[in-house]
Amino acid sequence: MAKTQLGARVDEDVAELAKKRAADLGLSIGDYLARLVQDDASGLRERAVDAAARFLAEHQAIFDEAEDAEQSRSARGAHAA
């Protein structure tokens, strides 16, 4: 395994492949790795937003019910005064 500047150990085959891919894209190895990390983070963010949207959609009735109950309590309090 080759040792990199960052102290991580990477198989020589993997390091060579990364260097070739970086060169194909006209990037330094550091810029190529930064792009991979950024793409991965963007994918994670997209999946998290999708999961949150699904959760909200699946539970919208519960949120609506809680909001209606709160409005009913507020309305009763205003009439009692």
CORCOR-V726850 format. One record per residue. N is the residue number from 1. RES is the residue in one small letter. PHI is phi in whole degrees, -180 to 180 (none if undefined). PSI is psi as a letter, one per 40 degrees, with the letter a starting at -180 (* if undefined). D_FIRST is the distance of its C-alpha to the first C-alpha in Angstrom with 2 decimals. Layout:
N & RES & PHI & PSI & D_FIRST
N & RES & PHI & PSI & D_FIRST
This chain:
1 & m & none & h & 0.00
2 & a & -86 & i & 3.76
3 & k & -101 & h & 6.54
4 & t & -99 & i & 9.57
5 & q & -61 & d & 13.20
6 & l & -80 & e & 13.72
7 & g & 89 & e & 11.51
8 & a & -84 & i & 9.61
9 & r & -101 & h & 5.97
10 & v & -133 & h & 5.45
11 & d & -58 & i & 4.46
12 & e & -59 & d & 5.73
13 & d & -62 & d & 8.88
14 & v & -68 & d & 9.50
15 & a & -62 & d & 9.19
16 & e & -66 & d & 11.46
17 & l & -62 & d & 13.73
18 & a & -62 & d & 14.19
19 & k & -63 & d & 15.08
20 & k & -65 & d & 17.48
21 & r & -64 & d & 19.04
22 & a & -61 & d & 19.56
23 & a & -64 & d & 21.20
24 & d & -59 & d & 23.33
25 & l & -90 & e & 24.59
26 & g & 73 & f & 25.18
27 & l & -118 & i & 23.00
28 & s & -74 & i & 20.53
29 & i & -61 & d & 17.07
30 & g & -64 & d & 18.37
31 & d & -66 & d & 21.56
32 & y & -64 & d & 19.96
33 & l & -65 & d & 17.93
34 & a & -62 & d & 21.20
35 & r & -64 & d & 23.08
36 & l & -60 & d & 20.92
37 & v & -66 & d & 21.53
38 & q & -63 & d & 25.17
39 & d & -61 & d & 25.68
40 & d & -64 & d & 24.31
41 & a & -64 & d & 26.63
42 & s & -64 & d & 29.50
43 & g & -64 & d & 29.04
44 & l & -63 & d & 29.10
45 & r & -62 & d & 32.20
46 & e & -62 & d & 33.89
47 & r & -66 & d & 33.33
48 & a & -67 & d & 34.68
49 & v & -65 & d & 37.75
50 & d & -61 & d & 38.39
51 & a & -65 & d & 38.22
52 & a & -65 & d & 40.62
53 & a & -64 & d & 42.99
54 & r & -63 & d & 43.04
55 & f & -61 & d & 43.76
56 & l & -63 & d & 46.58
57 & a & -64 & d & 48.04
58 & e & -69 & d & 48.04
59 & h & -113 & e & 49.68
60 & q & -58 & d & 51.99
61 & a & -61 & d & 55.07
62 & i & -66 & d & 54.27
63 & f & -65 & d & 53.87
64 & d & -63 & d & 57.11
65 & e & -62 & d & 58.93
66 & a & -65 & d & 57.88
67 & e & -66 & d & 58.94
68 & d & -63 & d & 62.27
69 & a & -63 & d & 62.92
70 & e & -64 & d & 62.28
71 & q & -66 & d & 64.65
72 & s & -65 & d & 67.27
73 & r & -63 & d & 67.14
74 & s & -66 & d & 67.50
75 & a & -67 & d & 70.39
76 & r & -65 & d & 72.21
77 & g & -64 & d & 71.90
78 & a & -70 & d & 73.38
79 & h & -72 & d & 76.29
80 & a & -68 & d & 77.04
81 & a & -74 & * & 77.48
